[in-house]
C-alpha cells in the first residue's frame, strides 16, 4: 500500500481523517468574552488597501490548521516571497524541509502534518562563523535548534528523523510494509547529531506579517509587533531582540544551572498561517515551565493560542488576560494546540 492511496480525496475527507483529534475537548479552560479596554495609549488601527477589508463577521473558533508540529525558521527577515521555499532562489531551509516532508517527499505522512514557517527572529551565532547555520524553533514541542549547517543536508535529515517524524504511526498505516513503517517513525539517535538543542523558556508572540502573501497581514503585522514590544514590559516581561545564542561573545550557558530564568518574551513576524481576512493573526506560545506571578504553574503553560482580528487596541488585553492570567479571550480565539499535539477549540 502506498501513501498516495491513503490520501483523502477531498477537503471533507481530510476533515474526517482528523475528526478524532478535533473531537478531543480540552480540559477546562478559563475564558473571558472580550479584551478589556486599554488603560493606556495604543497605536491606531491602520487602514487596509482597497478591496482587502478585514472580515469582522465570519466565525473564528475552529479556524486553525491541523498540525502536529510547527517548524519556525529564524531568517532574520520580516517578509518573504509568497511561497517561502522560493526565497533565495530556493536555497533555504523551508525548501529543504518541504522536499522531505511535503507531498511526494520520502517522509510525507498525511496523518502527521508538519507546518513550516519563516520568522523574523535572527539565527544564533556559532563560534565558527565560516560555517553558515540556521536556527529553528519546534512548536509545540518547545525545542530550539540553534545550529543547522546550510552546507550539509545531513543536518536537515537529522532534524526530520530525530524531531519531526511521529513517535507512533496513525492506524491507517498498518498496511504498510515494516520497512516503510520504520522509515516514517522518529529515531532518537538522530537527535544527538544536532548540537546545542535546548528547551524553550521564552514566551513567543508570533504575528503574521507576510506582506508578500497578503497586504492585510503585511500592514497589520509590524504595527502589532511594536505594540506587543511596548506592552509586554509594562506587564513585567523583558522583550529579547538579539540572537538567542551568540557564541562569539560569551560562553554558552552551563547545563545544570538552577537560577530561575527571568520572565522573557520574543515577538516576531511570521509567514502565512491562513486566514488573512482575519488580520491581525497571532499565535502565542507559552513555555511548559511558565509560572504565574504568584509562582504557581501557569494555566496555559505548554499551549499555543491562535487569535484573529487582533488590533492594537487589543494587545494590552491579550497580554493581561492570556499571558499574565491564563485566560482565553473567546472573541478573538481561533483555536489552540497543547504540547501533546492535541488541537483545542472552545
N, C-alpha and C positions, 0 to 999 in steps of 0.2 A: 504494500500500500504506500502511495506517495503522499507527501504533504499537500500537493495540489488537490488530491481527492478529498482532503479534509477541510479545504477552504469552503466556507459558506458561499452560496451563490447569490445572495442579496443582502442588502442592509438589514432587512428583517431577520434573516438567518443569523447575521452577526449578533443581533440583539439576543437571539435565542442562545447562542454559544455562551454568552456572558451572563445569562439570566441568573444562574446560581450565585455568581459573585455579586451582581447588582442587588439581589434579593436580600442579602445579609443586612439586616438593620443594625445600626450602631448601638452600642450601649448608650445609656442616657447621655445626651449632650445638653449642656446648658445653652440656652438661646436667648437672644433679645431680638425684638422685632425689627428695629431700625437703629441706625447710628445716632448717637446723641448729637445735638447741635454743637458746633465747635465753640470752644471757650476763648479762642484767640484768633488772630487773623490768619487767613489762608489765601492761597493764590486763587485767581478767578478761573472758572472752568473755560478752557479755550474753545473757540468756535471751530466747528468741523467744516471740512470742504463741502461745497455744494454737491448735493446728491449722495453724500455719505453721512447720513444722520445716525444718531445713536438710537437703538431700539429700546424704548422705555416700557413697552407693553408686553413683550414676549416673556414666556416663562423661563426663569433662570435655573430653578432647582433641578438637578439631574443632568445639566448640560456640562458634563465633564467627560473627557476621553477615558476609556478603559485602558489602563496601563499597569504593568507590574513594576516598572522602573522608569525613571527619567534620568537620562544622561545629560547633565548640564555642562556644556563645554565652555571653558574660560577663554574667550577670544580676545579680550581687551578692546573690542569694538562695540559700538552701540547701534549698528544697523548692518544688514546683510542682504544679498540678493533674495528674491522671492523664494527660491529653492536654495537652502543654506548649503547643500552639498556642492553647489556650483561656485561657491566662494573660492577665490584664489585659484581660478581655473581648475577646480576640482581637487586641489591638493590640500585637503583638510581632514580633520578627524571625523566630522559628521559624515563625509563621503565614505571614509573607510568603514565606519560602523554600519552604515546603511548597506554597503556592499556585502557585509557578513550577515546582517540581521533582517534586511529588507526582503521584499518579495523576490524569490528566486535565490536568496542567499543561502549559504551552506548551513546556517543556523536558524533559518527562518522558521518561526513557530506561530501559527495563527492564534494559538491559545495563550501566548505569553508575549504581550505587546511591550516592546521597549521603545520609549519615546526619546528621540534625540533632539536636543535643543541647543542653540547657541546662547551665550550670555555675554554681557559687557564686563564681567569680572576679569581682572588680569590673571594670567597664569603665574604660578610660583616660579621663583628664580633659583636654579640649581647652582652648585659650586663648580659646574662645568659649563660655562656659558657658550662654549664652542658647539655644544650639542643642543639643538633646538628641541624644546619639550612643550607639551600642552598639558594643562591641568583639567580635571573634571570632577564635578560632584555627582554622586549616585544617590538618588532620592526616590522613595522614602527609606532607603537603606541607611541614609545619613552617613555615607562614607565619602572621603575626599581622597582623590588620587592625584598627587601633586606633579608627578613627572612621567609623562608618556612620550618617549623619544619619537620625533617625527621621521627619523631615518630608519626606523625598524617597524615593520608590520607585525613582528612577533609580539610587541607590546600591546597592540590592538587585539590580537588573538588572545593574549593573556587576560586582558580586561574583559572580553566577552566570555571566555571559557571559565574564568575564575570568579566573576562577579555578576554577570548579566544573564546567563542562562538560568532556567529554573532548577531548584533543588529536586523537584519532583515533577514528572510529566503529567499532563492532563490525561484522564482515562481514555480520551479519543485516540491517543497514541498507542494504545495496547496492541494494535495490529501491525505496528512497525517491527522490523527485524531488530534483534538485540543490538547489533552494531549501530543501526540508525538511532535507536533509543539512547544508547550510550553517548553518542555524539551530541545529542541535544540536552544533556544534563550537565549541570555545573560541576567542576572539578576544583576542589580547594587548593590542590597543589599548584595551580597556575597563579594563585594569589601571591605566592612567595616570589614570583618573578617581577613584581612591581614594587618599586622602592618607595617607602615613606607613606603608605596608605594609612589613614587615621580616621577616627570618628569626627563627625561634625558637631561642634558645640555652639556655633553662631546661629542666631535667628537669621533666616534667609527670606527676604522680601523680593519676589520676582515679579517684574512688571512687563507685560508685553509692550514692546516699543518698536515692533518690526515694521517700520515705515516702508521698507522695500516690498512688503506684502500688502499692507493696507494703511492708508494715511491716518485713519482714526486712531490706531494704536501708536503710529509714528508721532502724532501730535500730542496725544494724551500722556504717553509713557514718560517722557522726560519731565513733564510738569509734576506728575505723581512721584517720580523718583526724588525730586528736590523737596517735595512736601514730606515724604517719609523721612528723608535725611534731616529735616528740620524738626519733625515731631517726635521721633524716637528718642533723641537726647532729653527732651522735656520729660519723657516718661522714665528716664534713668538708664537708657540703653546707649552704649557707645557705638557709633557707626564707624565701622572699619572700611577703609577705601583702598589700601595698597594690597600687594600680593600677600596671600596667607602665609607663605614661607618665602624667605629670602636668604638663602644660604650664603650669599656673597657678603652679607653684612653682619650676620650673627650666627652663632652655633645653633643647630636645631634643638628644640626643647627635649630635655632628657625624659625618657619614659619613667613612669612611676611617680611623677610629681603629684603631690597631694594637695597643693594650694587650690582653693576654689577659683575657677576661672571667672573673670569679670562678665557682666551682662553685656554681651556684644551682639551686634547685628550687621548684616551686609545687605545693601539694597542695590539691585542690578536690573538692567533691561534684558529681556529675553526675546527669542524669536517666536514665531507663530504657535499658539496653543489652541486656536479655534475660537470662533465667536467674536470676530472683530466688531460686529454690530453692537456688541455689549461693552465696548471700551468705556473706561479702562478695566482691563482684565489683569488680575494679580493672583499669585499663589504665595501663601505664607507658610513656610516650613518651620515648625517649632521643634528643636532638637529633643531627643528622648530624655536627656539628663536635665532638661529645663525645670526650674522650680519657680514658685510664685514669690512675691516679695516677702512672704512670711516663712519662706524656706520649705514649703510643702511641695510635693510633686505637682507640676502644672497639669490641669485637667486635659489639655490638648497636647501634651508632650508626645513627640513621635508622630504627629499628624501633619498633613499638608492640606491647607484650606484654600479652595478656589473661590474667588469673589469676582463679580462683574458689575458693570455700571458704577464703577468707583470714580468719584470726582474728588478734587482737592478738599472740598468741604467734608468729606467722609473719612479722610485719613486719620485725623486725631481720634475719631470714634473707633475706628478699626484697631488702632494701636491700643487704646484703653480697654476696649471690650475683649478683643481676641488675644492680643499679646500679653496684656497685663492681667486681665481677669479670667481668661479662658472661656469666653462665651462666643458662640457662633452668631453672627449677625444675619438673621434669616432673609432680610430684604435684599441682600447682595449675594447670598450664598449660591454657588453653582454646584458644589459637591466637595468631597474631600477624599483623602486616602490615609489609611493607617500604616504604620511601619510594617505590618504584616502583609501589606499589599491589598487589603480589603477596601473597596470603594464604598464611601458612605454618602448617604443622602438623607435629607430631613423628611 
